[in-house]
Amino acid sequence: MKGKNQHVVPHDDGWAVKGAGNQKATSTHSTQAEAIQEAKQIAQNQQSEMLIHGKNGQIRERNTYGDDPYPPKG
């Protein structure tokens, strides 16, 4: 992976996109769908991973947009 993984997380005003390890949100959105679209674009540009969290904060989905080998080694 080249860039930071992008997380779609619950936020006070709806949903936020945050880069892994960042304190501040990259962007905030009123719906989760809007946040997912933004995170997907960033992850594709950075060839990283997008992790979608549910309202409870647990990861419910993840998508990779980097150079993952297929089939995986190991």
C-alpha atoms as an extended CHARMM CRD file, in Angstrom:
* protein
*
        74  EXT
         1         1  MET       CA              0.0000000000        0.0000000000        0.0000000000  PROA      1               0.0000000000
         2         2  LYS       CA              1.2470000000        3.4320000000       -0.8680000000  PROA      2               0.0000000000
         3         3  GLY       CA             -1.0210000000        5.9230000000        0.9210000000  PROA      3               0.0000000000
         4         4  LYS       CA             -2.9250000000        6.1380000000        4.1710000000  PROA      4               0.0000000000
         5         5  ASN       CA             -5.9250000000        3.9110000000        4.6440000000  PROA      5               0.0000000000
         6         6  GLN       CA             -9.1770000000        5.8840000000        4.5900000000  PROA      6               0.0000000000
         7         7  HSD       CA            -11.7960000000        5.3200000000        7.2980000000  PROA      7               0.0000000000
         8         8  VAL       CA            -15.4860000000        6.2120000000        7.0210000000  PROA      8               0.0000000000
         9         9  VAL       CA            -16.5650000000        6.8600000000       10.6130000000  PROA      9               0.0000000000
        10        10  PRO       CA            -19.5730000000        8.2440000000       12.4800000000  PROA      10              0.0000000000
        11        11  HSD       CA            -19.2880000000       11.9850000000       13.1760000000  PROA      11              0.0000000000
        12        12  ASP       CA            -21.2860000000       14.5660000000       15.1320000000  PROA      12              0.0000000000
        13        13  ASP       CA            -22.9380000000       15.9300000000       12.0100000000  PROA      13              0.0000000000
        14        14  GLY       CA            -23.2300000000       12.6170000000       10.1420000000  PROA      14              0.0000000000
        15        15  TRP       CA            -20.1940000000       10.8060000000        8.7130000000  PROA      15              0.0000000000
        16        16  ALA       CA            -16.5310000000       11.6590000000        8.2700000000  PROA      16              0.0000000000
        17        17  VAL       CA            -13.6060000000       10.4780000000        6.1760000000  PROA      17              0.0000000000
        18        18  LYS       CA            -10.3590000000       10.2070000000        8.1340000000  PROA      18              0.0000000000
        19        19  GLY       CA             -6.9170000000        9.1220000000        7.0460000000  PROA      19              0.0000000000
        20        20  ALA       CA             -5.3820000000        6.4390000000        9.2770000000  PROA      20              0.0000000000
        21        21  GLY       CA             -3.7930000000        8.0510000000       12.3360000000  PROA      21              0.0000000000
        22        22  ASN       CA             -5.2620000000       11.4980000000       11.6660000000  PROA      22              0.0000000000
        23        23  GLN       CA             -7.0310000000       13.3590000000       14.4720000000  PROA      23              0.0000000000
        24        24  LYS       CA             -8.9830000000       15.6570000000       12.1450000000  PROA      24              0.0000000000
        25        25  ALA       CA            -11.4400000000       14.5290000000        9.5100000000  PROA      25              0.0000000000
        26        26  THR       CA            -10.4600000000       14.9780000000        5.8790000000  PROA      26              0.0000000000
        27        27  SER       CA            -14.1110000000       15.7300000000        5.0930000000  PROA      27              0.0000000000
        28        28  THR       CA            -17.5450000000       15.4540000000        6.6980000000  PROA      28              0.0000000000
        29        29  HSD       CA            -20.8020000000       14.4010000000        5.0420000000  PROA      29              0.0000000000
        30        30  SER       CA            -24.4710000000       14.2360000000        5.9610000000  PROA      30              0.0000000000
        31        31  THR       CA            -24.8210000000       10.6430000000        4.7110000000  PROA      31              0.0000000000
        32        32  GLN       CA            -22.6310000000        7.5710000000        4.8970000000  PROA      32              0.0000000000
        33        33  ALA       CA            -22.9980000000        7.0570000000        1.1230000000  PROA      33              0.0000000000
        34        34  GLU       CA            -21.4460000000       10.4690000000        0.4280000000  PROA      34              0.0000000000
        35        35  ALA       CA            -18.5790000000        9.7310000000        2.8180000000  PROA      35              0.0000000000
        36        36  ILE       CA            -17.9860000000        6.3240000000        1.1980000000  PROA      36              0.0000000000
        37        37  GLN       CA            -17.8110000000        7.9080000000       -2.2680000000  PROA      37              0.0000000000
        38        38  GLU       CA            -15.2190000000       10.4490000000       -1.0740000000  PROA      38              0.0000000000
        39        39  ALA       CA            -13.1610000000        7.8280000000        0.7850000000  PROA      39              0.0000000000
        40        40  LYS       CA            -13.2240000000        5.5540000000       -2.2650000000  PROA      40              0.0000000000
        41        41  GLN       CA            -11.8360000000        8.3090000000       -4.5060000000  PROA      41              0.0000000000
        42        42  ILE       CA             -9.0490000000        9.1040000000       -2.0390000000  PROA      42              0.0000000000
        43        43  ALA       CA             -8.1720000000        5.4200000000       -1.5450000000  PROA      43              0.0000000000
        44        44  GLN       CA             -8.0640000000        4.8560000000       -5.3110000000  PROA      44              0.0000000000
        45        45  ASN       CA             -5.8140000000        7.8900000000       -5.8160000000  PROA      45              0.0000000000
        46        46  GLN       CA             -3.4800000000        6.8000000000       -3.0070000000  PROA      46              0.0000000000
        47        47  GLN       CA             -3.6950000000        3.0820000000       -3.8510000000  PROA      47              0.0000000000
        48        48  SER       CA             -4.6890000000        2.3200000000       -0.2720000000  PROA      48              0.0000000000
        49        49  GLU       CA             -7.5530000000        0.6980000000        1.5940000000  PROA      49              0.0000000000
        50        50  MET       CA            -11.0010000000        2.0270000000        2.5390000000  PROA      50              0.0000000000
        51        51  LEU       CA            -12.5490000000        0.8330000000        5.7930000000  PROA      51              0.0000000000
        52        52  ILE       CA            -16.2350000000        1.4860000000        6.4600000000  PROA      52              0.0000000000
        53        53  HSD       CA            -17.3070000000        1.6230000000       10.1020000000  PROA      53              0.0000000000
        54        54  GLY       CA            -20.8660000000        1.1550000000       11.3130000000  PROA      54              0.0000000000
        55        55  LYS       CA            -22.6390000000        3.4820000000       13.7410000000  PROA      55              0.0000000000
        56        56  ASN       CA            -21.1850000000        1.4160000000       16.6010000000  PROA      56              0.0000000000
        57        57  GLY       CA            -17.6610000000        2.1320000000       15.3470000000  PROA      57              0.0000000000
        58        58  GLN       CA            -16.8450000000       -1.4460000000       14.3250000000  PROA      58              0.0000000000
        59        59  ILE       CA            -15.4770000000       -2.1030000000       10.8490000000  PROA      59              0.0000000000
        60        60  ARG       CA            -18.2270000000       -3.5860000000        8.7010000000  PROA      60              0.0000000000
        61        61  GLU       CA            -16.5410000000       -3.5460000000        5.2770000000  PROA      61              0.0000000000
        62        62  ARG       CA            -13.1260000000       -2.9920000000        3.7300000000  PROA      62              0.0000000000
        63        63  ASN       CA            -12.0190000000       -2.5200000000        0.1500000000  PROA      63              0.0000000000
        64        64  THR       CA             -8.4840000000       -2.4440000000       -1.2200000000  PROA      64              0.0000000000
        65        65  TYR       CA             -7.4780000000       -0.2420000000       -4.1320000000  PROA      65              0.0000000000
        66        66  GLY       CA             -3.7340000000       -0.9370000000       -4.1110000000  PROA      66              0.0000000000
        67        67  ASP       CA             -1.4280000000       -3.5590000000       -5.5340000000  PROA      67              0.0000000000
        68        68  ASP       CA             -2.6320000000       -6.5410000000       -3.5370000000  PROA      68              0.0000000000
        69        69  PRO       CA             -1.2860000000       -9.7750000000       -4.9480000000  PROA      69              0.0000000000
        70        70  TYR       CA             -3.9050000000      -12.2690000000       -6.0320000000  PROA      70              0.0000000000
        71        71  PRO       CA             -3.9350000000      -14.9520000000       -4.9330000000  PROA      71              0.0000000000
        72        72  PRO       CA             -2.5160000000      -13.8060000000       -1.5930000000  PROA      72              0.0000000000
        73        73  LYS       CA              0.8230000000      -15.2470000000       -0.5420000000  PROA      73              0.0000000000
        74        74  GLY       CA              0.9420000000      -17.6010000000        2.4030000000  PROA      74              0.0000000000
